[in-house]
């Protein structure tokens, strides 16, 4: 299981940092030489990073939808 400090650090990452860390994590998992225990830790970290990326993408999508909805509303003018 991941340490609370590491989970908190992941929760504070922006999308670019989380995605870069996820890519590095995948490279390490694909490489040779990791013990089973270390592989499991990397897998758990990867899952947490993937969740963070998904959360941030969902937030961005919501913002885009909100902006798109606002742009289709008629502009109010004073008469």
C-alpha positions as a Markdown table, in Angstrom:
| # | Residue | x | y | z |
|---|---|---|---|---|
| 1 | Unk | 0.0 | 0.0 | 0.0 |
| 2 | Unk | 1.2 | 3.5 | -0.8 |
| 3 | Unk | 2.2 | 5.8 | 2.0 |
| 4 | Unk | -0.1 | 8.7 | 2.9 |
| 5 | Unk | 2.6 | 11.2 | 2.0 |
| 6 | Unk | 2.9 | 9.7 | -1.5 |
| 7 | Unk | -0.8 | 9.6 | -2.0 |
| 8 | Unk | -1.1 | 13.3 | -0.9 |
| 9 | Unk | 1.7 | 14.3 | -3.3 |
| 10 | Unk | -0.1 | 12.6 | -6.2 |
| 11 | Unk | -3.4 | 14.4 | -5.2 |
| 12 | Unk | -1.5 | 17.7 | -5.4 |
| 13 | Unk | -0.1 | 17.1 | -8.9 |
| 14 | Unk | -1.3 | 18.9 | -11.9 |
| 15 | Unk | -2.2 | 16.9 | -15.0 |
| 16 | Unk | 1.2 | 17.3 | -16.7 |
| 17 | Unk | 3.1 | 16.1 | -13.7 |
| 18 | Unk | 0.8 | 13.2 | -13.0 |
| 19 | Unk | 0.9 | 12.1 | -16.6 |
| 20 | Unk | 4.7 | 12.3 | -16.8 |
| 21 | Unk | 5.0 | 10.4 | -13.5 |
| 22 | Unk | 2.6 | 7.8 | -14.9 |
| 23 | Unk | 4.7 | 7.4 | -18.1 |
| 24 | Unk | 7.8 | 6.9 | -16.0 |
| 25 | Unk | 6.1 | 4.4 | -13.8 |
| 26 | Unk | 5.0 | 2.4 | -16.8 |
| 27 | Unk | 8.6 | 2.4 | -18.2 |
| 28 | Unk | 9.9 | 1.1 | -14.8 |
| 29 | Unk | 7.3 | -1.6 | -14.7 |
| 30 | Unk | 8.1 | -2.7 | -18.3 |
| 31 | Unk | 11.8 | -2.9 | -17.4 |
| 32 | Unk | 13.5 | -5.9 | -15.8 |
| 33 | Unk | 14.9 | -6.2 | -12.4 |
| 34 | Unk | 12.0 | -5.2 | -10.1 |
| 35 | Unk | 11.2 | -7.6 | -7.4 |
| 36 | Unk | 7.6 | -8.7 | -7.0 |
| 37 | Unk | 7.1 | -6.4 | -4.0 |
| 38 | Unk | 8.5 | -3.4 | -5.9 |
| 39 | Unk | 6.4 | -4.3 | -9.0 |
| 40 | Unk | 3.2 | -4.3 | -6.8 |
| 41 | Unk | 4.2 | -0.9 | -5.3 |
| 42 | Unk | 4.7 | 0.5 | -8.8 |
| 43 | Unk | 1.4 | -0.9 | -10.0 |
| 44 | Unk | -0.4 | 0.7 | -7.0 |
| 45 | Unk | 1.3 | 4.0 | -7.7 |
| 46 | Unk | 0.4 | 3.8 | -11.3 |
| 47 | Unk | -3.2 | 3.2 | -10.4 |
| 48 | Unk | -3.2 | 6.3 | -8.2 |
| 49 | Unk | -1.6 | 8.4 | -10.9 |
| 50 | Unk | -4.1 | 7.2 | -13.5 |
| 51 | Unk | -7.0 | 8.1 | -11.2 |
| 52 | Unk | -5.5 | 11.6 | -10.7 |
| 53 | Unk | -5.2 | 12.1 | -14.4 |
| 54 | Unk | -8.8 | 10.9 | -14.9 |
| 55 | Unk | -10.0 | 13.3 | -12.2 |
| 56 | Unk | -8.3 | 16.2 | -13.8 |
| 57 | Unk | -9.5 | 15.3 | -17.3 |
| 58 | Unk | -13.1 | 15.1 | -15.9 |
| 59 | Unk | -12.7 | 18.6 | -14.3 |
| 60 | Unk | -11.4 | 20.0 | -17.6 |
| 61 | Unk | -14.2 | 18.4 | -19.5 |
| 62 | Unk | -16.8 | 20.0 | -17.2 |
| 63 | Unk | -15.2 | 23.4 | -17.6 |
| 64 | Unk | -15.3 | 23.0 | -21.4 |
| 65 | Unk | -18.9 | 22.0 | -21.3 |
| 66 | Unk | -19.7 | 24.9 | -19.0 |
| 67 | Unk | -17.9 | 27.4 | -21.3 |
| 68 | Unk | -19.6 | 25.9 | -24.4 |
| 69 | Unk | -23.0 | 26.2 | -22.8 |
| 70 | Unk | -22.3 | 29.8 | -21.8 |
| 71 | Unk | -21.2 | 30.7 | -25.4 |
| 72 | Unk | -24.5 | 29.5 | -26.8 |
| 73 | Unk | -26.6 | 31.6 | -24.6 |
| 74 | Unk | -27.8 | 34.9 | -26.1 |
| 75 | Unk | -25.9 | 38.0 | -25.0 |
| 76 | Unk | -28.0 | 40.3 | -22.9 |
| 77 | Unk | -28.0 | 43.8 | -24.0 |
| 78 | Unk | -29.4 | 46.9 | -22.3 |
| 79 | Unk | -32.2 | 48.6 | -24.2 |
